[in-house]
Amino acid sequence: MYGDDNGRTPAAEEPAAAGAIAPAEISLRGERWAAATATLAEVPPEPGVAKPDPILVADNVIRRFGGLTAVDVEHVEIQRGAITGLIGPNGAGKTTLFNLLTNFDEADSGQWSYNGRRIDGMAPHKVVDIGMVRTFQLTKALSRLSVIENMRLGAQRQRGENFARALIPALWRNQEQEITERADELLDRFKLTRLRDDYAGELSGGQRKLLEMARALMVGPELVMLDEPMAGVNPALTQSLLGHVKALREDGMTVLFVEHDMDMVRDISDWVIVMAQGKLIAEGPPDKVMVNEEVINAYLGAHHDAPLTAEEEERQLEAAEAELLEEIRETEQELSQ
């Protein structure tokens, strides 16, 4: 698909509309999704387990910040055509792992591959060129550009990006029109058409999330990585975003997302990976992961449901009584003054 080492398609082979996906490719991806969900049912729920058809594979990924090890993942695979949720308590290393796999951050060690091609050390824009895109927890819309201009920027391999070609509109005008048509189709899909000419900085937080997801699709990606897509989104837009994430899978794309809302994770995920203190501690279907003892301990503490001993009950009672007496004394002092 990509002609040279820089991931560029030769001019004669450039697609008519950058980012467009052929109907035959959508059909093929849909078949992959059906196969992915069927085969995942046979995968044992173990951390680091091998998948039948992984699109992304990472080994020995370590990232340290001073004396703190933020990520220490021995092995992880992401199944092609499925929605995989990446969950864990705050500080588990989820977003750091996202940053490493997309090369927005540099690992201390490790290697990872996409579609069998090693991409560790590859420039982030080249990762996008080969079909692996991400969104951010804090949206990256260009606030002083309009919504449609933000969308156009998402298209790859634009002929007008070359300085010499930019001086000759006849070389790029037709492609720009096709890119605009593609952008308008996505804005309509994400219910943003009425905001087409508004500045991106005027959008609400939820609308910016929709814009960022729509712009990512301008690339025609095969793997979409969403970092907390529901963070800061009001309930009215949450259901809309959920529907759009499911639609990505139905279109045959692979989705990997970070999220804290367990109900949402259970609703849309085919598979869930759990991190705690930088390591993978569990994997499996949502229903099995949610009742995994290690997962519960990671979120609530190892002794959250242990019965109290008589001594512990007595200590807690004494502490409560002492706190109550102190409050009474403080109140009496205030009344006497």
Secondary structure, DSSP 4 states (H G I P E B T S, - for coil): ---STTSPPPGGG--SSTT---HHHHHHHHHHHHHHHHHHTTS---TT---SSEEEEEEEEEEEETTEEEEEEEEEEEETTSEEEEE-STTSSHHHHHHHHTTSS--SEEEEEETTEE-TT--HHHHHHTTEEE--SS----TTSBHHHHHHHT-SS-GGGSHHHHT-GGGTHHHHHHHHHHHHHHHHHTT-GGGTTSBGGGS-HHHHHHHHHHHHGGG--SEEEEESTTTT--HHHHHHHHHHHHHHHHTT-EEEEE---HHHHHHH-SEEEEEETTEEEEEE-HHHHHT-HHHHHHHH-TTTTPPPPHHHHHHHHHHHHHHHHHHHHHHHHHHH-
